[in-house]
Amino acid sequence: MSNHITSPYAWIDQSLQSIHRANWYRSTQTIATRAGAIAKVDGREMIMFASNNYLGLAGDRRIAQAAIAAVEKYGTGSTGSRLVTGHLDIHEELEREIADLKGAEASLVFSSGYLANLGTIAAIAGARDLILGDAFNHSCLKKGALMSGATVLDYQHRDCEDLRAKLQQHRHHHRRCLISTDSVFSMDGDLAPLATIMQLAAEYDCMVLVDEAHGTGVFGDRGGGLTESLKIQSELIQVGTLSKALGSLGGYVAGSAKLIDFLRNRAATWIYTTALSPADTAAAIAAIQIAKVEISLRQQLWQNVAIVKQGLTALGRSAIALDSPIMAINIGDIAQTLELANYLKENGIFAPAIRPPTVPTARIRITLMATHTPEQIQSLLNCLRF
Ligand SMILES: Cc1ncc(COP(=O)(O)O)c(C=O)c1O
């Protein structure tokens, strides 16, 4: 053994220093208020333009009441994994609600959307298979693909010609093939070309997995997601989260009854972890019930999207996409992006800089909520004038 005197953990400090040098350093900002359009961030009241709480349900009292009632009835913890002691009647109810929202035969609830993707992808693909994923897919789709042991290839972002070329070249070398994509891309807010992906999947005999983390509650007449708008829900594997428009915590996969039965036996991130807590489960049930029928929430959200879209165009600010409540204003230079984020913050607007390595180029990412008022939106646009 060498007799060096540096600590075996010294590399951590060196790594942190390189993260700082690259301007990649990130840290948390403390929020001390109920989820809503106004938040106290690091002690300062600001208008929140960074939350995934698209319908405002994370702060909705009816949902809080449902969570409180579940804690009173079941307690705070679910006490075990679903296959041992943690399987509650409200998990079954939630899974029925999700299946109904998603137009699927069945669904399965995981402890987060991240775990739902890891567990599902790693269970349905293996060493003899091929996974083709959009280059901008969320981290959990990419990590799930790696976990599966399949051959993993990225196709260029939203580029179905590249997807077709890769299918032509590689599909026949593999047993099964999975095409995976976000429906609404989390960092840019643009939409996957799902209709063409479905055609290619049929042509090349592929499974399709769509992550509706940012589409659920937002798209579709009942908030079922982009797959509901396109009427393709029954033909694919739908994954998503309960933590964004649905204001709770947890993730899910929806699909055929056989797929769900298989995942109950094979998805490690579902089998070997504690079941979703009673509070989160009951909150998600209440949120889905509200999201399905309170169409006015979705209308209000889309009205806000239209106002910001018009405002940004009038200001000559170019957003990567204007198709969803996520709008990313591309700045490019990291230092300039941080400067603009700070300027917004000083003016009471919370819209953070998103930088590499999360995204290829630095941008300000704005997310809109149904509960933003016209005045709040005007304050945002006023600040983006400069
Ligand atoms: C596209 C996408 N998929 C999955 C997730 C993970 O969901 P969760 O936060 O429930 O783990 C996120 C966000 O965090 C996301 O943006």
The ligand as an SDF file (V2000), in Angstrom:
LIG
                    3D

 16 16  0  0  0  0  0  0  0  0999 V2000
  -39.6800   14.1570  -17.9630 C   0  0  0  0  0  0  0  0  0  0  0  0
  -39.5290   13.7520  -16.5280 C   0  0  0  0  0  0  0  0  0  0  0  0
  -39.6550   12.4600  -16.2000 N   0  0  0  0  0  0  0  0  0  0  0  0
  -39.5490   12.0470  -14.9420 C   0  0  0  0  0  0  0  0  0  0  0  0
  -39.3070   12.9300  -13.9050 C   0  0  0  0  0  0  0  0  0  0  0  0
  -39.1540   12.3850  -12.5340 C   0  0  0  0  0  0  0  0  0  0  0  0
  -40.3400   12.4610  -11.8320 O   0  0  0  0  0  0  0  0  0  0  0  0
  -40.3000   12.4770  -10.2380 P   0  0  0  0  0  0  0  0  0  0  0  0
  -39.9570   13.8770   -9.8510 O   0  0  0  0  0  0  0  0  0  0  0  0
  -41.6490   12.0270   -9.8190 O   0  0  0  0  0  0  0  0  0  0  0  0
  -39.2220   11.5250   -9.8270 O   0  0  0  0  0  0  0  0  0  0  0  0
  -39.1920   14.2950  -14.2010 C   0  0  0  0  0  0  0  0  0  0  0  0
  -38.9910   15.3470  -13.2020 C   0  0  0  0  0  0  0  0  0  0  0  0
  -38.5160   15.3690  -12.2050 O   0  0  0  0  0  0  0  0  0  0  0  0
  -39.3050   14.7200  -15.5430 C   0  0  0  0  0  0  0  0  0  0  0  0
  -39.1690   16.0000  -15.8630 O   0  0  0  0  0  0  0  0  0  0  0  0
  1  2  1  0
  2  3  1  0
  2 15  2  0
  3  4  2  0
  4  5  1  0
  5  6  1  0
  5 12  2  0
  6  7  1  0
  7  8  1  0
  8  9  2  0
  8 10  1  0
  8 11  1  0
 12 13  1  0
 12 15  1  0
 13 14  2  0
 15 16  1  0
M  END
$$$$
